Amino acid sequence: MSFNPARNHELLWEFSIEYARKSPYAEAYRRNCLHSCGETIFLTAVECLLLGEFTIGQELMRKARIFFGAAIEHKEIPPRYARGGAEYLRLCDFALCNWLLQKQHDLKSLKDAIRWKEIWFADAGESWKTEVQLSLPNYLDAEEYDALFERFEAAKLKPPTKLSSIRGQGSMSYVLARHRLGLEYSDNEVEKALTTFFRRNVRSTWLDRGHYTTVALWMKIAYWKPDDDPIATLLKCYEFMPELQPPKYP
């Protein structure tokens, strides 16, 4: 289903907001699904922000943060558990939630997340290309550049020969890491690469599929600076969807 603000807004009020508001903490705690329930609430919160429901979005993010924090504190073991995977996901979500709520680059949570992801890869015994492509943006956000390069190479991924053709998140993360370290690629090259990458992915690959937190993470990686407003940064995604009108933000 394509990202259609009018239709999404209607569905948000008809189903998602009520469900997220009523989602009970005690039941999630009892069933060891604090993170998964918190993730659903968080996705709804970010969708609220994208559609201009800023007050409700912040309300739901505060609730999601409680769920994430409790899952971390209690070292939750979900019904389907692989060592390192659950820890990685909840720490990444917690860090992104802290950014949107508190303008905080939660480097500690991000670095802890990457440590757990490396444990997951070690237990798996190999680096799947798809999993690496999806994981490397968080390595980049955690400033774990050496680990990013090692994981990129272990997955037998190749540096892009043409920056305007980048599709994978891991490949884009590799380019940005090299640029941040001053090893390769000019500011102009990176800006053009990001523009084509976002035009290709923001709506059709991410928003159309409900990957709202992926959009939030990439807007943070690409554009956010300390003291910038995270919600205004998130809404920059509309620059890559000129056919849509962004919500008015104070």
C-alpha positions as CSV (number, residue, x, y, z in Angstrom):
1,M,0.0,0.0,0.0
2,S,1.5,3.3,-1.1
3,F,2.2,6.1,1.4
4,N,-0.9,8.4,1.0
5,P,-1.1,11.0,3.8
6,A,-4.8,11.4,3.6
7,R,-5.6,7.7,3.7
8,N,-2.8,7.0,6.2
9,H,-4.2,9.7,8.5
10,E,-7.6,8.2,8.4
11,L,-6.3,4.7,9.2
12,L,-4.1,6.1,12.0
13,W,-7.1,7.5,13.8
14,E,-9.4,4.5,13.0
15,F,-7.0,1.8,14.2
16,S,-3.4,2.6,15.1
17,I,-3.6,5.4,17.7
18,E,-6.2,3.7,19.8
19,Y,-4.4,0.4,19.7
20,A,-1.1,2.1,20.7
21,R,-2.7,4.0,23.5
22,K,-4.4,1.0,25.0
23,S,-1.5,-1.4,24.6
24,P,-1.0,-2.6,28.2
25,Y,2.4,-2.6,29.9
26,A,1.6,-5.4,32.4
27,E,0.5,-7.8,29.7
28,A,3.6,-7.1,27.6
29,Y,5.8,-7.6,30.6
30,R,4.1,-10.9,31.5
31,R,4.4,-12.3,27.9
32,N,8.1,-11.1,27.5
33,C,7.1,-8.9,24.6
34,L,7.9,-5.4,25.9
35,H,10.1,-4.6,23.0
36,S,7.8,-5.9,20.3
37,C,4.9,-4.0,21.8
38,G,7.0,-1.0,22.2
39,E,8.1,-1.2,18.6
40,T,4.5,-1.2,17.4
41,I,3.8,1.9,19.5
42,F,7.0,3.6,18.3
43,L,6.1,2.9,14.6
44,T,2.7,4.5,15.2
45,A,4.4,7.5,16.9
46,V,6.8,8.1,14.0
47,E,3.9,7.8,11.6
48,C,2.0,10.4,13.6
49,L,5.0,12.8,13.3
50,L,5.2,12.2,9.5
51,L,1.5,13.0,9.2
52,G,1.5,16.1,11.4
53,E,0.1,14.6,14.7
54,F,3.0,15.9,16.7
55,T,1.4,16.0,20.2
56,I,0.1,12.4,19.9
57,G,3.4,11.3,18.3
58,Q,5.4,12.6,21.3
59,E,2.9,11.0,23.7
60,L,3.3,7.6,22.1
61,M,7.1,8.0,21.9
62,R,7.2,8.5,25.7
63,K,5.2,5.3,26.1
64,A,7.4,3.4,23.7
65,R,10.5,4.6,25.5
66,I,9.2,3.1,28.8
67,F,8.6,-0.3,27.1
68,F,12.1,-0.2,25.5
69,G,13.8,0.9,28.7
70,A,12.1,-1.9,30.7
71,A,13.0,-4.5,28.1
72,I,16.6,-3.4,28.4
73,E,16.6,-3.2,32.2
74,H,15.0,-6.6,32.6
75,K,17.1,-8.3,29.9
76,E,13.9,-9.5,28.3
77,I,14.1,-12.9,26.6
78,P,11.3,-12.8,23.9
79,P,9.5,-16.0,22.7
80,R,11.7,-16.2,19.6
81,Y,15.2,-15.4,20.9
82,A,18.6,-15.5,19.2
83,R,21.4,-14.2,21.4
84,G,22.4,-10.7,20.4
85,G,19.5,-10.1,18.0
86,A,16.9,-9.0,20.5
87,E,19.4,-6.9,22.5
88,Y,20.6,-5.1,19.3
89,L,17.1,-4.2,18.1
90,R,15.8,-2.8,21.4
91,L,18.9,-0.8,21.9
92,C,18.7,0.7,18.4
93,D,15.0,1.6,18.9
94,F,15.7,3.0,22.4
95,A,18.5,5.2,20.9
96,L,16.3,6.4,18.0
97,C,13.5,7.2,20.4
98,N,15.9,9.2,22.6
99,W,16.9,11.2,19.6
100,L,13.3,12.1,18.6
101,L,12.2,12.9,22.1
102,Q,15.3,14.5,23.6
103,K,17.6,15.6,20.8
104,Q,20.0,13.1,22.2
105,H,22.6,11.2,20.1
106,D,22.6,8.2,22.4
107,L,26.0,6.9,21.5
108,K,26.2,4.5,24.5
109,S,23.1,2.6,23.5
110,L,24.2,2.6,19.9
111,K,27.6,1.2,20.7
112,D,26.1,-1.4,23.0
113,A,23.7,-2.4,20.2
114,I,26.6,-3.0,17.8
115,R,28.5,-5.1,20.4
116,W,25.4,-7.3,20.6
117,K,25.0,-7.4,16.8
118,E,28.6,-8.6,16.5
119,I,27.8,-11.4,19.0
120,W,24.8,-12.3,16.8
121,F,27.0,-12.5,13.7
122,A,29.6,-14.5,15.6
123,D,26.9,-17.1,16.7
124,A,25.5,-17.2,13.2
125,G,28.9,-18.0,11.8
126,E,28.5,-15.9,8.6
127,S,27.6,-12.5,7.3
128,W,24.5,-12.6,5.1
129,K,24.5,-9.8,2.6
130,T,20.9,-8.8,3.3
131,E,21.4,-8.7,7.0
132,V,24.6,-6.6,6.7
133,Q,22.9,-4.2,4.3
134,L,20.1,-3.6,6.9
135,S,22.5,-3.4,9.9
136,L,25.2,-1.1,8.7
137,P,23.3,2.2,9.1
138,N,23.3,1.6,12.8
139,Y,27.0,0.8,12.7
140,L,27.4,4.2,11.0
141,D,25.2,6.0,13.5
142,A,27.2,4.4,16.3
143,E,30.4,5.7,14.8
144,E,31.7,2.1,14.7
145,Y,33.6,2.6,11.4
146,D,36.2,-0.2,11.7
147,A,33.5,-2.7,12.5
148,L,31.4,-1.4,9.6
149,F,34.3,-1.9,7.1
150,E,35.0,-5.4,8.5
151,R,31.4,-6.4,8.3
152,F,31.0,-5.0,4.8
153,E,34.1,-7.0,3.6
154,A,33.0,-10.2,5.4
155,A,29.7,-10.1,3.6
156,K,31.7,-9.8,0.3
157,L,30.0,-6.5,-0.6
158,K,31.8,-4.4,-3.1
159,P,32.3,-0.6,-2.9
160,P,29.9,1.1,-5.4
161,T,31.5,2.0,-8.7
162,K,28.8,4.6,-9.4
163,L,27.5,6.6,-6.5
164,S,24.3,7.5,-8.3
165,S,23.3,3.8,-8.5
166,I,23.5,2.9,-4.8
167,R,20.5,1.0,-3.6
168,G,21.6,-0.9,-0.5
169,Q,21.6,0.8,2.9
170,G,24.9,-0.9,3.8
171,S,26.6,0.4,0.6
172,M,25.4,3.9,1.4
173,S,26.6,3.5,4.9
174,Y,30.0,2.4,3.6
175,V,30.3,5.6,1.4
176,L,29.3,7.9,4.3
177,A,31.8,6.2,6.7
178,R,34.7,6.6,4.2
179,H,33.7,10.3,3.7
180,R,33.4,11.0,7.5
181,L,36.9,9.7,8.0
182,G,38.3,11.7,5.2
183,L,39.4,8.6,3.3
184,E,37.3,9.0,0.1
185,Y,34.5,10.9,-1.7
186,S,34.0,14.6,-1.7
187,D,31.2,16.6,-0.1
188,N,29.6,17.2,-3.5
189,E,29.8,13.5,-4.4
190,V,28.2,12.4,-1.1
191,E,25.4,15.0,-1.4
192,K,24.5,13.8,-4.9
193,A,24.7,10.2,-3.8
194,L,22.3,10.8,-0.9
195,T,19.9,12.7,-3.1
196,T,19.5,9.9,-5.6
197,F,19.5,7.3,-2.8
198,F,16.7,9.0,-1.0
199,R,14.7,9.7,-4.2
200,R,14.9,6.0,-4.9
201,N,14.1,4.7,-1.4
202,V,12.2,7.2,0.8
203,R,8.7,6.5,-0.5
204,S,8.7,3.4,-2.6
205,T,11.1,1.3,-0.5
206,W,10.4,2.6,3.1
207,L,7.3,4.6,3.6
208,D,5.1,2.5,1.2
209,R,6.1,-0.5,3.3
210,G,5.6,1.1,6.7
211,H,9.3,1.4,7.5
212,Y,8.9,4.7,9.2
213,T,11.8,4.3,11.7
214,T,14.1,3.6,8.8
215,V,13.3,7.0,7.3
216,A,13.8,8.6,10.7
217,L,17.2,6.9,11.1
218,W,18.4,8.0,7.6
219,M,17.2,11.6,8.0
220,K,19.2,11.7,11.3
221,I,22.3,10.2,9.7
222,A,22.2,12.5,6.7
223,Y,21.1,15.8,8.1
224,W,20.9,16.1,11.8
225,K,23.4,18.2,13.8
226,P,23.4,18.7,17.6
227,D,20.7,21.2,18.7
228,D,18.7,20.7,15.5
229,D,15.1,19.8,16.0
230,P,14.8,16.1,15.3
231,I,11.2,16.3,14.1
232,A,12.1,19.0,11.6
233,T,14.9,16.8,10.5
234,L,12.6,13.8,10.1
235,L,10.3,15.9,7.9
236,K,13.1,16.6,5.5
237,C,12.1,13.3,3.9
238,Y,9.3,15.2,2.1
239,E,12.0,16.9,0.0
240,F,12.3,13.6,-1.8
241,M,8.6,13.3,-2.4
242,P,7.8,16.6,-4.2
243,E,4.4,15.2,-5.1
244,L,3.4,15.3,-1.4
245,Q,2.8,18.3,0.8
246,P,4.6,18.1,4.2
247,P,2.6,18.9,7.3
248,K,3.1,22.3,8.9
249,Y,5.5,22.1,11.8
250,P,5.9,24.9,14.4
